Amino acid sequence: MGVGEIAGLIAAIAFAVLAGFMIYPLIRLGKMFDQIAQTVKESGEHAIPALDEGVTTVKQVNKSLEDVNRISAAASTTANNVGALTDLYGSFLGKPVIKIASAVYALKSTAQSFLAGHAGAQAGDTGNTQKGE
């Protein structure tokens, strides 16, 4: 056995020791990749039902919003109809009621002024009668 053969044997032993030390981290790395694959698989299994539930929830919210839109449209239509009906009653009944109220006020004012004038005339006649006596 020569020096070259001994050097080759030492190199082979060193390579075997190095390979032995590298086997353990490689085995651990393989196990970690298996765990990562399992975690991704489980996450996918849990994520798909969660996404389905999210889609269902969004559909229900959209349906509720459609109902709210229909209700608000009906309320808007009702408000417009009430406004139009109020305008109709205002124009149909408002003008005659205003005319009747103004006529009643005019009659009241005329009656008050007539009664005040008549009462003043009587008071004036009484005063003249007393002075004349």
Phi and psi in radians as a Rosetta constraint file:
Dihedral C 1 N 2 CA 2 C 2 CIRCULARHARMONIC -1.710 0.35
Dihedral N 2 CA 2 C 2 N 3 CIRCULARHARMONIC 3.115 0.35
Dihedral C 2 N 3 CA 3 C 3 CIRCULARHARMONIC -1.115 0.35
Dihedral N 3 CA 3 C 3 N 4 CIRCULARHARMONIC -0.632 0.35
Dihedral C 3 N 4 CA 4 C 4 CIRCULARHARMONIC -1.186 0.35
Dihedral N 4 CA 4 C 4 N 5 CIRCULARHARMONIC -0.648 0.35
Dihedral C 4 N 5 CA 5 C 5 CIRCULARHARMONIC -1.230 0.35
Dihedral N 5 CA 5 C 5 N 6 CIRCULARHARMONIC -0.668 0.35
Dihedral C 5 N 6 CA 6 C 6 CIRCULARHARMONIC -1.144 0.35
Dihedral N 6 CA 6 C 6 N 7 CIRCULARHARMONIC -0.710 0.35
Dihedral C 6 N 7 CA 7 C 7 CIRCULARHARMONIC -1.143 0.35
Dihedral N 7 CA 7 C 7 N 8 CIRCULARHARMONIC -0.649 0.35
Dihedral C 7 N 8 CA 8 C 8 CIRCULARHARMONIC -1.176 0.35
Dihedral N 8 CA 8 C 8 N 9 CIRCULARHARMONIC -0.690 0.35
Dihedral C 8 N 9 CA 9 C 9 CIRCULARHARMONIC -1.145 0.35
Dihedral N 9 CA 9 C 9 N 10 CIRCULARHARMONIC -0.733 0.35
Dihedral C 9 N 10 CA 10 C 10 CIRCULARHARMONIC -1.116 0.35
Dihedral N 10 CA 10 C 10 N 11 CIRCULARHARMONIC -0.709 0.35
Dihedral C 10 N 11 CA 11 C 11 CIRCULARHARMONIC -1.141 0.35
Dihedral N 11 CA 11 C 11 N 12 CIRCULARHARMONIC -0.666 0.35
Dihedral C 11 N 12 CA 12 C 12 CIRCULARHARMONIC -1.181 0.35
Dihedral N 12 CA 12 C 12 N 13 CIRCULARHARMONIC -0.720 0.35
Dihedral C 12 N 13 CA 13 C 13 CIRCULARHARMONIC -1.145 0.35
Dihedral N 13 CA 13 C 13 N 14 CIRCULARHARMONIC -0.757 0.35
Dihedral C 13 N 14 CA 14 C 14 CIRCULARHARMONIC -1.077 0.35
Dihedral N 14 CA 14 C 14 N 15 CIRCULARHARMONIC -0.699 0.35
Dihedral C 14 N 15 CA 15 C 15 CIRCULARHARMONIC -1.164 0.35
Dihedral N 15 CA 15 C 15 N 16 CIRCULARHARMONIC -0.674 0.35
Dihedral C 15 N 16 CA 16 C 16 CIRCULARHARMONIC -1.148 0.35
Dihedral N 16 CA 16 C 16 N 17 CIRCULARHARMONIC -0.730 0.35
Dihedral C 16 N 17 CA 17 C 17 CIRCULARHARMONIC -1.136 0.35
Dihedral N 17 CA 17 C 17 N 18 CIRCULARHARMONIC -0.768 0.35
Dihedral C 17 N 18 CA 18 C 18 CIRCULARHARMONIC -1.091 0.35
Dihedral N 18 CA 18 C 18 N 19 CIRCULARHARMONIC -0.724 0.35
Dihedral C 18 N 19 CA 19 C 19 CIRCULARHARMONIC -1.138 0.35
Dihedral N 19 CA 19 C 19 N 20 CIRCULARHARMONIC -0.672 0.35
Dihedral C 19 N 20 CA 20 C 20 CIRCULARHARMONIC -1.092 0.35
Dihedral N 20 CA 20 C 20 N 21 CIRCULARHARMONIC -0.732 0.35
Dihedral C 20 N 21 CA 21 C 21 CIRCULARHARMONIC -1.190 0.35
Dihedral N 21 CA 21 C 21 N 22 CIRCULARHARMONIC -0.512 0.35
Dihedral C 21 N 22 CA 22 C 22 CIRCULARHARMONIC -1.433 0.35
Dihedral N 22 CA 22 C 22 N 23 CIRCULARHARMONIC -0.353 0.35
Dihedral C 22 N 23 CA 23 C 23 CIRCULARHARMONIC -1.128 0.35
Dihedral N 23 CA 23 C 23 N 24 CIRCULARHARMONIC -0.780 0.35
Dihedral C 23 N 24 CA 24 C 24 CIRCULARHARMONIC -1.064 0.35
Dihedral N 24 CA 24 C 24 N 25 CIRCULARHARMONIC -0.891 0.35
Dihedral C 24 N 25 CA 25 C 25 CIRCULARHARMONIC -1.096 0.35
Dihedral N 25 CA 25 C 25 N 26 CIRCULARHARMONIC -0.588 0.35
Dihedral C 25 N 26 CA 26 C 26 CIRCULARHARMONIC -1.186 0.35
Dihedral N 26 CA 26 C 26 N 27 CIRCULARHARMONIC -0.671 0.35
Dihedral C 26 N 27 CA 27 C 27 CIRCULARHARMONIC -1.122 0.35
Dihedral N 27 CA 27 C 27 N 28 CIRCULARHARMONIC -0.772 0.35
Dihedral C 27 N 28 CA 28 C 28 CIRCULARHARMONIC -1.087 0.35
Dihedral N 28 CA 28 C 28 N 29 CIRCULARHARMONIC -0.711 0.35
Dihedral C 28 N 29 CA 29 C 29 CIRCULARHARMONIC -1.132 0.35
Dihedral N 29 CA 29 C 29 N 30 CIRCULARHARMONIC -0.680 0.35
Dihedral C 29 N 30 CA 30 C 30 CIRCULARHARMONIC -1.113 0.35
Dihedral N 30 CA 30 C 30 N 31 CIRCULARHARMONIC -0.753 0.35
Dihedral C 30 N 31 CA 31 C 31 CIRCULARHARMONIC -1.101 0.35
Dihedral N 31 CA 31 C 31 N 32 CIRCULARHARMONIC -0.686 0.35
Dihedral C 31 N 32 CA 32 C 32 CIRCULARHARMONIC -1.118 0.35
Dihedral N 32 CA 32 C 32 N 33 CIRCULARHARMONIC -0.715 0.35
Dihedral C 32 N 33 CA 33 C 33 CIRCULARHARMONIC -1.124 0.35
Dihedral N 33 CA 33 C 33 N 34 CIRCULARHARMONIC -0.642 0.35
Dihedral C 33 N 34 CA 34 C 34 CIRCULARHARMONIC -1.121 0.35
Dihedral N 34 CA 34 C 34 N 35 CIRCULARHARMONIC -0.733 0.35
Dihedral C 34 N 35 CA 35 C 35 CIRCULARHARMONIC -1.142 0.35
Dihedral N 35 CA 35 C 35 N 36 CIRCULARHARMONIC -0.693 0.35
Dihedral C 35 N 36 CA 36 C 36 CIRCULARHARMONIC -1.113 0.35
Dihedral N 36 CA 36 C 36 N 37 CIRCULARHARMONIC -0.734 0.35
Dihedral C 36 N 37 CA 37 C 37 CIRCULARHARMONIC -1.101 0.35
Dihedral N 37 CA 37 C 37 N 38 CIRCULARHARMONIC -0.723 0.35
Dihedral C 37 N 38 CA 38 C 38 CIRCULARHARMONIC -1.137 0.35
Dihedral N 38 CA 38 C 38 N 39 CIRCULARHARMONIC -0.739 0.35
Dihedral C 38 N 39 CA 39 C 39 CIRCULARHARMONIC -1.111 0.35
Dihedral N 39 CA 39 C 39 N 40 CIRCULARHARMONIC -0.734 0.35
Dihedral C 39 N 40 CA 40 C 40 CIRCULARHARMONIC -1.119 0.35
Dihedral N 40 CA 40 C 40 N 41 CIRCULARHARMONIC -0.707 0.35
Dihedral C 40 N 41 CA 41 C 41 CIRCULARHARMONIC -1.110 0.35
Dihedral N 41 CA 41 C 41 N 42 CIRCULARHARMONIC -0.810 0.35
Dihedral C 41 N 42 CA 42 C 42 CIRCULARHARMONIC -1.147 0.35
Dihedral N 42 CA 42 C 42 N 43 CIRCULARHARMONIC -0.670 0.35
Dihedral C 42 N 43 CA 43 C 43 CIRCULARHARMONIC -1.092 0.35
Dihedral N 43 CA 43 C 43 N 44 CIRCULARHARMONIC -0.722 0.35
Dihedral C 43 N 44 CA 44 C 44 CIRCULARHARMONIC -1.105 0.35
Dihedral N 44 CA 44 C 44 N 45 CIRCULARHARMONIC -0.709 0.35
Dihedral C 44 N 45 CA 45 C 45 CIRCULARHARMONIC -1.133 0.35
Dihedral N 45 CA 45 C 45 N 46 CIRCULARHARMONIC -0.604 0.35
Dihedral C 45 N 46 CA 46 C 46 CIRCULARHARMONIC -1.482 0.35
Dihedral N 46 CA 46 C 46 N 47 CIRCULARHARMONIC -0.502 0.35
Dihedral C 46 N 47 CA 47 C 47 CIRCULARHARMONIC -1.287 0.35
Dihedral N 47 CA 47 C 47 N 48 CIRCULARHARMONIC -0.631 0.35
Dihedral C 47 N 48 CA 48 C 48 CIRCULARHARMONIC -1.126 0.35
Dihedral N 48 CA 48 C 48 N 49 CIRCULARHARMONIC -0.817 0.35
Dihedral C 48 N 49 CA 49 C 49 CIRCULARHARMONIC -1.106 0.35
Dihedral N 49 CA 49 C 49 N 50 CIRCULARHARMONIC -0.623 0.35
Dihedral C 49 N 50 CA 50 C 50 CIRCULARHARMONIC -1.132 0.35
Dihedral N 50 CA 50 C 50 N 51 CIRCULARHARMONIC -0.710 0.35
Dihedral C 50 N 51 CA 51 C 51 CIRCULARHARMONIC -1.134 0.35
Dihedral N 51 CA 51 C 51 N 52 CIRCULARHARMONIC -0.699 0.35
Dihedral C 51 N 52 CA 52 C 52 CIRCULARHARMONIC -1.088 0.35
Dihedral N 52 CA 52 C 52 N 53 CIRCULARHARMONIC -0.740 0.35
Dihedral C 52 N 53 CA 53 C 53 CIRCULARHARMONIC -1.121 0.35
Dihedral N 53 CA 53 C 53 N 54 CIRCULARHARMONIC -0.664 0.35
Dihedral C 53 N 54 CA 54 C 54 CIRCULARHARMONIC -1.107 0.35
Dihedral N 54 CA 54 C 54 N 55 CIRCULARHARMONIC -0.725 0.35
Dihedral C 54 N 55 CA 55 C 55 CIRCULARHARMONIC -1.119 0.35
Dihedral N 55 CA 55 C 55 N 56 CIRCULARHARMONIC -0.744 0.35
Dihedral C 55 N 56 CA 56 C 56 CIRCULARHARMONIC -1.087 0.35
Dihedral N 56 CA 56 C 56 N 57 CIRCULARHARMONIC -0.747 0.35
Dihedral C 56 N 57 CA 57 C 57 CIRCULARHARMONIC -1.091 0.35
Dihedral N 57 CA 57 C 57 N 58 CIRCULARHARMONIC -0.768 0.35
Dihedral C 57 N 58 CA 58 C 58 CIRCULARHARMONIC -1.102 0.35
Dihedral N 58 CA 58 C 58 N 59 CIRCULARHARMONIC -0.693 0.35
Dihedral C 58 N 59 CA 59 C 59 CIRCULARHARMONIC -1.099 0.35
Dihedral N 59 CA 59 C 59 N 60 CIRCULARHARMONIC -0.732 0.35
Dihedral C 59 N 60 CA 60 C 60 CIRCULARHARMONIC -1.155 0.35
Dihedral N 60 CA 60 C 60 N 61 CIRCULARHARMONIC -0.694 0.35
Dihedral C 60 N 61 CA 61 C 61 CIRCULARHARMONIC -1.120 0.35
Dihedral N 61 CA 61 C 61 N 62 CIRCULARHARMONIC -0.729 0.35
Dihedral C 61 N 62 CA 62 C 62 CIRCULARHARMONIC -1.098 0.35
Dihedral N 62 CA 62 C 62 N 63 CIRCULARHARMONIC -0.697 0.35
Dihedral C 62 N 63 CA 63 C 63 CIRCULARHARMONIC -1.118 0.35
Dihedral N 63 CA 63 C 63 N 64 CIRCULARHARMONIC -0.746 0.35
Dihedral C 63 N 64 CA 64 C 64 CIRCULARHARMONIC -1.101 0.35
Dihedral N 64 CA 64 C 64 N 65 CIRCULARHARMONIC -0.713 0.35
Dihedral C 64 N 65 CA 65 C 65 CIRCULARHARMONIC -1.143 0.35
Dihedral N 65 CA 65 C 65 N 66 CIRCULARHARMONIC -0.626 0.35
Dihedral C 65 N 66 CA 66 C 66 CIRCULARHARMONIC -1.104 0.35
Dihedral N 66 CA 66 C 66 N 67 CIRCULARHARMONIC -0.717 0.35
Dihedral C 66 N 67 CA 67 C 67 CIRCULARHARMONIC -1.096 0.35
Dihedral N 67 CA 67 C 67 N 68 CIRCULARHARMONIC -0.745 0.35
Dihedral C 67 N 68 CA 68 C 68 CIRCULARHARMONIC -1.110 0.35
Dihedral N 68 CA 68 C 68 N 69 CIRCULARHARMONIC -0.693 0.35
Dihedral C 68 N 69 CA 69 C 69 CIRCULARHARMONIC -1.105 0.35
Dihedral N 69 CA 69 C 69 N 70 CIRCULARHARMONIC -0.713 0.35
Dihedral C 69 N 70 CA 70 C 70 CIRCULARHARMONIC -1.134 0.35
Dihedral N 70 CA 70 C 70 N 71 CIRCULARHARMONIC -0.719 0.35
Dihedral C 70 N 71 CA 71 C 71 CIRCULARHARMONIC -1.150 0.35
Dihedral N 71 CA 71 C 71 N 72 CIRCULARHARMONIC -0.769 0.35
Dihedral C 71 N 72 CA 72 C 72 CIRCULARHARMONIC -1.182 0.35
Dihedral N 72 CA 72 C 72 N 73 CIRCULARHARMONIC -0.587 0.35
Dihedral C 72 N 73 CA 73 C 73 CIRCULARHARMONIC -1.165 0.35
Dihedral N 73 CA 73 C 73 N 74 CIRCULARHARMONIC -0.706 0.35
Dihedral C 73 N 74 CA 74 C 74 CIRCULARHARMONIC -1.145 0.35
Dihedral N 74 CA 74 C 74 N 75 CIRCULARHARMONIC -0.699 0.35
Dihedral C 74 N 75 CA 75 C 75 CIRCULARHARMONIC -1.136 0.35
Dihedral N 75 CA 75 C 75 N 76 CIRCULARHARMONIC -0.684 0.35
Dihedral C 75 N 76 CA 76 C 76 CIRCULARHARMONIC -1.135 0.35
Dihedral N 76 CA 76 C 76 N 77 CIRCULARHARMONIC -0.759 0.35
Dihedral C 76 N 77 CA 77 C 77 CIRCULARHARMONIC -1.098 0.35
Dihedral N 77 CA 77 C 77 N 78 CIRCULARHARMONIC -0.732 0.35
Dihedral C 77 N 78 CA 78 C 78 CIRCULARHARMONIC -1.103 0.35
Dihedral N 78 CA 78 C 78 N 79 CIRCULARHARMONIC -0.746 0.35
Dihedral C 78 N 79 CA 79 C 79 CIRCULARHARMONIC -1.101 0.35
Dihedral N 79 CA 79 C 79 N 80 CIRCULARHARMONIC -0.715 0.35
Dihedral C 79 N 80 CA 80 C 80 CIRCULARHARMONIC -1.134 0.35
Dihedral N 80 CA 80 C 80 N 81 CIRCULARHARMONIC -0.707 0.35
Dihedral C 80 N 81 CA 81 C 81 CIRCULARHARMONIC -1.146 0.35
Dihedral N 81 CA 81 C 81 N 82 CIRCULARHARMONIC -0.717 0.35
Dihedral C 81 N 82 CA 82 C 82 CIRCULARHARMONIC -1.111 0.35
Dihedral N 82 CA 82 C 82 N 83 CIRCULARHARMONIC -0.702 0.35
Dihedral C 82 N 83 CA 83 C 83 CIRCULARHARMONIC -1.104 0.35
Dihedral N 83 CA 83 C 83 N 84 CIRCULARHARMONIC -0.753 0.35
Dihedral C 83 N 84 CA 84 C 84 CIRCULARHARMONIC -1.153 0.35
Dihedral N 84 CA 84 C 84 N 85 CIRCULARHARMONIC -0.688 0.35
Dihedral C 84 N 85 CA 85 C 85 CIRCULARHARMONIC -1.158 0.35
Dihedral N 85 CA 85 C 85 N 86 CIRCULARHARMONIC -0.677 0.35
Dihedral C 85 N 86 CA 86 C 86 CIRCULARHARMONIC -1.116 0.35
Dihedral N 86 CA 86 C 86 N 87 CIRCULARHARMONIC -0.736 0.35
Dihedral C 86 N 87 CA 87 C 87 CIRCULARHARMONIC -1.094 0.35
Dihedral N 87 CA 87 C 87 N 88 CIRCULARHARMONIC -0.707 0.35
Dihedral C 87 N 88 CA 88 C 88 CIRCULARHARMONIC -1.110 0.35
Dihedral N 88 CA 88 C 88 N 89 CIRCULARHARMONIC -0.848 0.35
Dihedral C 88 N 89 CA 89 C 89 CIRCULARHARMONIC -1.110 0.35
Dihedral N 89 CA 89 C 89 N 90 CIRCULARHARMONIC -0.647 0.35
Dihedral C 89 N 90 CA 90 C 90 CIRCULARHARMONIC -1.094 0.35
Dihedral N 90 CA 90 C 90 N 91 CIRCULARHARMONIC -0.760 0.35
Dihedral C 90 N 91 CA 91 C 91 CIRCULARHARMONIC -1.336 0.35
Dihedral N 91 CA 91 C 91 N 92 CIRCULARHARMONIC -0.575 0.35
Dihedral C 91 N 92 CA 92 C 92 CIRCULARHARMONIC -1.356 0.35
Dihedral N 92 CA 92 C 92 N 93 CIRCULARHARMONIC -0.783 0.35
Dihedral C 92 N 93 CA 93 C 93 CIRCULARHARMONIC -1.781 0.35
Dihedral N 93 CA 93 C 93 N 94 CIRCULARHARMONIC -0.466 0.35
Dihedral C 93 N 94 CA 94 C 94 CIRCULARHARMONIC -1.117 0.35
Dihedral N 94 CA 94 C 94 N 95 CIRCULARHARMONIC -0.846 0.35
Dihedral C 94 N 95 CA 95 C 95 CIRCULARHARMONIC -1.117 0.35
Dihedral N 95 CA 95 C 95 N 96 CIRCULARHARMONIC -0.823 0.35
Dihedral C 95 N 96 CA 96 C 96 CIRCULARHARMONIC -1.111 0.35
Dihedral N 96 CA 96 C 96 N 97 CIRCULARHARMONIC -0.662 0.35
Dihedral C 96 N 97 CA 97 C 97 CIRCULARHARMONIC -1.144 0.35
Dihedral N 97 CA 97 C 97 N 98 CIRCULARHARMONIC -0.689 0.35
Dihedral C 97 N 98 CA 98 C 98 CIRCULARHARMONIC -1.123 0.35
Dihedral N 98 CA 98 C 98 N 99 CIRCULARHARMONIC -0.721 0.35
Dihedral C 98 N 99 CA 99 C 99 CIRCULARHARMONIC -1.140 0.35
Dihedral N 99 CA 99 C 99 N 100 CIRCULARHARMONIC -0.719 0.35
Dihedral C 99 N 100 CA 100 C 100 CIRCULARHARMONIC -1.149 0.35
Dihedral N 100 CA 100 C 100 N 101 CIRCULARHARMONIC -0.737 0.35
Dihedral C 100 N 101 CA 101 C 101 CIRCULARHARMONIC -1.119 0.35
Dihedral N 101 CA 101 C 101 N 102 CIRCULARHARMONIC -0.705 0.35
Dihedral C 101 N 102 CA 102 C 102 CIRCULARHARMONIC -1.199 0.35
Dihedral N 102 CA 102 C 102 N 103 CIRCULARHARMONIC -0.619 0.35
Dihedral C 102 N 103 CA 103 C 103 CIRCULARHARMONIC -1.165 0.35
Dihedral N 103 CA 103 C 103 N 104 CIRCULARHARMONIC -0.744 0.35
Dihedral C 103 N 104 CA 104 C 104 CIRCULARHARMONIC -1.114 0.35
Dihedral N 104 CA 104 C 104 N 105 CIRCULARHARMONIC -0.719 0.35
Dihedral C 104 N 105 CA 105 C 105 CIRCULARHARMONIC -1.111 0.35
Dihedral N 105 CA 105 C 105 N 106 CIRCULARHARMONIC -0.729 0.35
Dihedral C 105 N 106 CA 106 C 106 CIRCULARHARMONIC -1.107 0.35
Dihedral N 106 CA 106 C 106 N 107 CIRCULARHARMONIC -0.752 0.35
Dihedral C 106 N 107 CA 107 C 107 CIRCULARHARMONIC -1.089 0.35
Dihedral N 107 CA 107 C 107 N 108 CIRCULARHARMONIC -0.731 0.35
Dihedral C 107 N 108 CA 108 C 108 CIRCULARHARMONIC -1.101 0.35
Dihedral N 108 CA 108 C 108 N 109 CIRCULARHARMONIC -0.818 0.35
Dihedral C 108 N 109 CA 109 C 109 CIRCULARHARMONIC -1.093 0.35
Dihedral N 109 CA 109 C 109 N 110 CIRCULARHARMONIC -0.721 0.35
Dihedral C 109 N 110 CA 110 C 110 CIRCULARHARMONIC -1.128 0.35
Dihedral N 110 CA 110 C 110 N 111 CIRCULARHARMONIC -0.762 0.35
Dihedral C 110 N 111 CA 111 C 111 CIRCULARHARMONIC -1.130 0.35
Dihedral N 111 CA 111 C 111 N 112 CIRCULARHARMONIC -0.712 0.35
Dihedral C 111 N 112 CA 112 C 112 CIRCULARHARMONIC -1.153 0.35
Dihedral N 112 CA 112 C 112 N 113 CIRCULARHARMONIC -0.746 0.35
Dihedral C 112 N 113 CA 113 C 113 CIRCULARHARMONIC -1.203 0.35
Dihedral N 113 CA 113 C 113 N 114 CIRCULARHARMONIC -0.614 0.35
Dihedral C 113 N 114 CA 114 C 114 CIRCULARHARMONIC -1.151 0.35
Dihedral N 114 CA 114 C 114 N 115 CIRCULARHARMONIC -0.803 0.35
Dihedral C 114 N 115 CA 115 C 115 CIRCULARHARMONIC -1.169 0.35
Dihedral N 115 CA 115 C 115 N 116 CIRCULARHARMONIC -0.639 0.35
Dihedral C 115 N 116 CA 116 C 116 CIRCULARHARMONIC -1.196 0.35
Dihedral N 116 CA 116 C 116 N 117 CIRCULARHARMONIC -0.691 0.35
Dihedral C 116 N 117 CA 117 C 117 CIRCULARHARMONIC -1.184 0.35
Dihedral N 117 CA 117 C 117 N 118 CIRCULARHARMONIC -0.709 0.35
Dihedral C 117 N 118 CA 118 C 118 CIRCULARHARMONIC -1.179 0.35
Dihedral N 118 CA 118 C 118 N 119 CIRCULARHARMONIC -0.708 0.35
Dihedral C 118 N 119 CA 119 C 119 CIRCULARHARMONIC -1.193 0.35
Dihedral N 119 CA 119 C 119 N 120 CIRCULARHARMONIC -0.628 0.35
Dihedral C 119 N 120 CA 120 C 120 CIRCULARHARMONIC -1.212 0.35
Dihedral N 120 CA 120 C 120 N 121 CIRCULARHARMONIC -0.627 0.35
Dihedral C 120 N 121 CA 121 C 121 CIRCULARHARMONIC -1.185 0.35
Dihedral N 121 CA 121 C 121 N 122 CIRCULARHARMONIC -0.685 0.35
Dihedral C 121 N 122 CA 122 C 122 CIRCULARHARMONIC -1.178 0.35
Dihedral N 122 CA 122 C 122 N 123 CIRCULARHARMONIC -0.683 0.35
Dihedral C 122 N 123 CA 123 C 123 CIRCULARHARMONIC -1.167 0.35
Dihedral N 123 CA 123 C 123 N 124 CIRCULARHARMONIC -0.647 0.35
Dihedral C 123 N 124 CA 124 C 124 CIRCULARHARMONIC -1.191 0.35
Dihedral N 124 CA 124 C 124 N 125 CIRCULARHARMONIC -0.663 0.35
Dihedral C 124 N 125 CA 125 C 125 CIRCULARHARMONIC -1.170 0.35
Dihedral N 125 CA 125 C 125 N 126 CIRCULARHARMONIC -0.670 0.35
Dihedral C 125 N 126 CA 126 C 126 CIRCULARHARMONIC -1.171 0.35
Dihedral N 126 CA 126 C 126 N 127 CIRCULARHARMONIC -0.682 0.35
Dihedral C 126 N 127 CA 127 C 127 CIRCULARHARMONIC -1.184 0.35
Dihedral N 127 CA 127 C 127 N 128 CIRCULARHARMONIC -0.664 0.35
Dihedral C 127 N 128 CA 128 C 128 CIRCULARHARMONIC -1.209 0.35
Dihedral N 128 CA 128 C 128 N 129 CIRCULARHARMONIC -0.640 0.35
Dihedral C 128 N 129 CA 129 C 129 CIRCULARHARMONIC -1.174 0.35
Dihedral N 129 CA 129 C 129 N 130 CIRCULARHARMONIC -0.651 0.35
Dihedral C 129 N 130 CA 130 C 130 CIRCULARHARMONIC -1.264 0.35
Dihedral N 130 CA 130 C 130 N 131 CIRCULARHARMONIC -0.616 0.35
Dihedral C 130 N 131 CA 131 C 131 CIRCULARHARMONIC -1.253 0.35
Dihedral N 131 CA 131 C 131 N 132 CIRCULARHARMONIC -0.599 0.35
Dihedral C 131 N 132 CA 132 C 132 CIRCULARHARMONIC -1.261 0.35
Dihedral N 132 CA 132 C 132 N 133 CIRCULARHARMONIC -0.366 0.35
